[in-house]
Amino acid sequence: MEILDEGNLPIPGYSLAESINIDRNQIAAPVRWTNRHDVAELVNRPVRLHVKMRACKLYAFQFVEG
């Protein structure tokens, strides 16, 4: 997953190249990046999500405090 800013540019630290792949079937897999483990610094900031998938289905996603 990649997080984009209002101009559709990857936010540093949240690019596809920095994301850690989620492999296999997962029920509640957290999205992580190499140097970021949450999106707390992006709270109240407008963003877009870019999800890259292969041979899978995304049923839902959510942001939770943790």
Secondary structure as the mmCIF struct_conf table of DSSP 4:
data_model
#
loop_
_struct_conf.conf_type_id
_struct_conf.id
_struct_conf.beg_label_comp_id
_struct_conf.beg_label_asym_id
_struct_conf.beg_label_seq_id
_struct_conf.end_label_comp_id
_struct_conf.end_label_asym_id
_struct_conf.end_label_seq_id
STRN STRN1 GLU A 2 LEU A 4
TURN_TY1_P TURN_TY1_P1 GLU A 6 GLY A 7
BEND BEND1 ASN A 8 ASN A 8
STRN STRN2 PRO A 10 PRO A 10
HELX_LH_PP_P HELX_LH_PP_P1 ILE A 11 ILE A 11
TURN_TY1_P TURN_TY1_P2 PRO A 12 GLY A 13
BEND BEND2 SER A 15 SER A 15
HELX_RH_3T_P HELX_RH_3T_P1 LEU A 16 GLU A 18
STRN STRN3 SER A 19 SER A 19
HELX_LH_PP_P HELX_LH_PP_P2 ILE A 20 ILE A 22
BEND BEND3 ARG A 24 ARG A 24
BEND BEND4 ILE A 27 ALA A 28
HELX_LH_PP_P HELX_LH_PP_P3 ALA A 29 VAL A 31
STRN STRN4 TRP A 33 TRP A 33
TURN_TY1_P TURN_TY1_P3 THR A 34 ASN A 35
STRN STRN5 ARG A 36 ARG A 36
BEND BEND5 HIS A 37 HIS A 37
HELX_RH_3T_P HELX_RH_3T_P2 ALA A 40 LEU A 42
TURN_TY1_P TURN_TY1_P4 VAL A 43 ASN A 44
BEND BEND6 ARG A 45 ARG A 45
STRN STRN6 ARG A 48 HIS A 50
BEND BEND7 ARG A 54 ALA A 55
#
